[in-house]
Amino acid sequence: MEESTLALKQQNEELRRENESLRLRLTEAQNANLAKESFLSNMSHDIRTPMNAIVGMTALAKKHIDEKGRVSDALDKIEIASSHLLSLINDVLDMSRINSGRMTVAEELFSLGDLLHETLTIVRPQAEQRQHAFRFDAEDIFAESLYGDALRLRQIYVNIINNAVKYTPEHGEIAVSVSQEESDGRCVLVFTCRDNGVGMSKDFLQRIFDPFERVSSSTLSGVEGTGLGMSIVKKLIDAMGGTIAIESAPGHGTEVIIRTPLRFESVRLNTGPLEGRRILIIEADEAMQELYRRYLGEAGLLFTIVPSSSAAVSAITEADFRGEGFSCAVLGRSVGRDGSMFELASYLHKADSTLTLVMVSDLNWGEIEYRANRSGISAFIPIPFFRKSLINGLAHALQSVESSDAVSAVPDLTGRRILLAEDNDINREIACEILSVTKAAVDCAANGREAVDLFLGSAVGGYDLILMDIQMPVMDGYAAVAQIRAAAREDAGSVPIFAMTANAFAEDIARARACGMNGHIAKPIDVNLLMQTLRQAL
Amino acid sequence: MHPYQEHYLENVREIAALGDFYGISAPDYESWYEKQLQAKARIAALREENIALLSGNLFPALDGLHAASEADIAALEEFAGALMDWTTNLDCGIYLLIHDSLLSLYRFRRDRCRVIKELYMVGMGLYYQGRSLQGIESDATKAFRFRNEMVFTEGGSYLKFFAEIADEQTKGYIIRSLANIAICSSDLARRVAISKRVLQIVQDDYYRSLAPSLPWDTFLRRTHQQMSSNRAVLSKGGLGADELAAVLESCEVVFKPESDTRTPNVRWLWPYYEMEYSCGFVDLPTTLARMERLIEDCPYDSYDVSGLYANVQLPIYYGRLVRDNPALQTKREHIRFLDRAYRKMMRTLLTCPADGFTDFFFYNICLVITDFFEIDGVESYRDITTKLMKRLTGNLYIRSRRAGELMRLCAAAIYRSDPAFFDDIDFLRVLPNGAEKEKAVADYAEQCGLYHDFGLIKMNFERLCQTRELFEGEMRMYELHTISGHDDLAARRSTAIYADAALGHHSWYNGADGYPKAYVRNASPMRQMTDLVAVVAYLNDCGAASAREAIASVIAQEHSRFSPLITAIFSDETLQAEIEAVFARQDEPCYRELYHELAGSGQKN
């Protein structure tokens, strides 16, 4: 009897546990279903909204296909909606990866300077568009080379700053700062973003990391976002072992502090290539000047800071006169965001061929690289920079010039062959002398006929570049180039050919291009211009 | 000079003389027209000759500059000097080409003294060339001025080595380069600072003792003149007491002596009065009265520097005062005076003989086009600029009239096939379809044709284009006529509706090429009309052997350079025939109009 009772009790307990378990699973299933329904409801709205714009605007554009203005307007709107849709999909995929445990956080070496430059490059245009006062500070940076997932950190920082930009009425203030603390042999990267925007209630703060939560505000309208961003941010920070703290009150702005512990590599300054060299810094901003003084001064390097373009030209002229030329000129942030930086670079490049020009800027290098290179700028150091990124960046620029493995004043053309067509003996001699420093092999022709014969007699790919005088006896440069381009061989159409001529008419230059030349170098030859052309062509 | 250089100079002078419509005398219209056609043909022949002279002689000389003898270099320098004598500036481009080449040569040779001299020469060349960019605000203009400033800065930087440089003439170039940094800078504070520094240097016994042969007192006077040109700071403020005192002192040195003479040079007297007004020593009514007296006292046919200053610049400054003091705009007597002053200004400009077309004269033209204040009660900007175009750039006027005629024909053809075609333009859309709207479309189109190259009037490129082909750098400057024309037209009520045509007529329909970037086709409600101007400007200037060939060339570029909506009109055979007829007339009606205006004004010889 007792045994039966015990057995029944056990069965009852098991059944109770099973029921409990089933109830829990039912609740979970119900919650999951609710979450799914909520997710689908939210997503269907968030996806439909941009899709409506895409479908509607596409139809409208087709209807008015001949009206460029309307088509262009519709395309602009489609572009905005597509971009929003893409970010929504990316967020959903991120959430899905995180929830399914497929999200991994990389641990790779990255540069803090590059991470911050990229972040600021992304967020600054939006902040400027909303006319916010945007400030960035970096303090106590002792570790510039860190191990971690730079891509995800950038995603986190961009998300936080973008929220500050979006939830702050126009003409607001946004302050971003980065500092470092050492803890247990690790570097804790402290990122702070403070704004004076609409702020959040305590109630909302408790739900801020839930998916699809967004601040609603009467002072802001049309704020776009998926409502998944903060949820993703939290999960990414958790995955990195970091913390996020938010302080906010309605109408009093928001402060977000993110702490991420990261392994770091000790700073190794490469001052070798800079020792004994004189560096010219062109920078008017006093705070920036102070940074240069601190970093370069503490490293014991020789440098001069001047505040303007004209002071730079004076300093370089004076140094040249004394035979104590600068090795490198740094074009700082204050040197004309309006484009005068490139004018100055061109001028300095023309005046002093040995000068390595380095641009220090918060602009997006990808967007300005072509123009910068054409102006003679050899290297780029992104803002914000720190001790290592500045010194090693300058050292790398000078080393690159010497080893010619990158953009440099005198390109190393070892193993390259140049065909020089020039009828004037002295000009030929001078050109050969100038080209000799590039270590390129140079074959000379005294007229266009000889140049054609040399080209046709060479192996395919035998010449890497042709410099062609225009006015020559027997056959002029135009005819020679026409014959070379018309030759039945693989490299006939691709070998770069540059006119070298004193013919200055715009039509002469257009004619040179029309007959197949890639460009034009004015005579008498300007050494730096020739080097620049060679560097760009080869 | 070498014979080819002498020859080129003669040709340039002959072109300048032939280019003046009103310099050609004849007993009647028929013979006058005949002479005009002959002059046109002669100019074309001289231009070809010039191109050959440069291509066959100057360019090879520059090509072989490394081997050139001192005598050859001296001849080049003399040639350059003759082309730019700071007064007539026959060909600033060649002056610059020569000195730029010499600068490259001496840099290569590391001949420091000659580098310093050439920096000064190139700086001056750039400065004078840059005067055609006056009043044009663009990145290209800023870049040009920046280069100019840097060239002088580099030359002036050698001041630190003044004692070490032996050659005294070179020392003079250093001082003048340093001083001239001020004329390139648009920053008043910087200009004042530079002039202040130079004033100290040129009065310093140390520097004077190192180069006793230099004309230090001339340097001093010129620097005071440069400093006094900064007198705008007196009214704008923003400078410290030392700087203001320095400007005031220079104004006293330069202008005060003139105010004490019996026949003062207005060019120096007015700035003195202006300084007194800016400093509050005299009030606005006194200043206006002084200005009125100076304008009225000067005969309209006084074409020297003082005369042009009184007859042209003072009316413009009077207009500025009226513009800047709205209370004056409500006072009839000032508007009436302004109207009289502007009319007198036009009389001076329109009657000035061609030998008075100096660099200073064109500076005045530029000032009028840039600064003319249009207000009810004075002649419209449209009217005064049309007169200037006829008088100073006759060829441009004839070409633009032809463009206007072609525009009228094409717009009418478009209207016939689609009356709503130009309805993006507000003032045309509101008109009901019919004869009135058709006429409005045709009138507007014609005026767009007439004003599309407006920017060229003040840039003074006409003579250069008649003289030879443009150099690459000049071509980039020439392209700015679109921005220049747009900005000046857009700023006045009577011409604002033609501004987009001036800006966009060299842009491409598909945006792949053309200029300027400032023209955003889709943002302009006038784009259909501007598209038409682009086609007509090409038809007018492309140099095809016949109208039919020009039209074929336009059609070949539809969808890329030209709008297919516009090129579609050329399927109309009647229109093609009408266009052919316009070209066949050789602008005879326009010449006739100019001749009769000339005869009526009594300017014909």
Interface residues (C-beta under 8 A of the other chain):
Chain A: D66 K68 G69 S72 S309 S310 V313 S314 A315 T317 E318 F321 D338 G339 S340 E343 L344 Y347 A351 N424 D425 I426 N427 I430 D469 Q471 T501 A502 N503 A504 F505 A506 E507 D508 I509 K523 P524 I525 D526 V527
Chain B: I51 L54 S55 L58 F59 P60 A61 L62 D63 G64 L65 H66 A67 L97 S101 S104 L105 R107 F108 R112 D139 K142 A143 F146 R147 E149 M150 T153 E154 G156 S157 Y158 K160 F161 E164 I181 D424 R468 E469 L470 F471 E472 E474 M475 R521 N522 A523 R527 L565
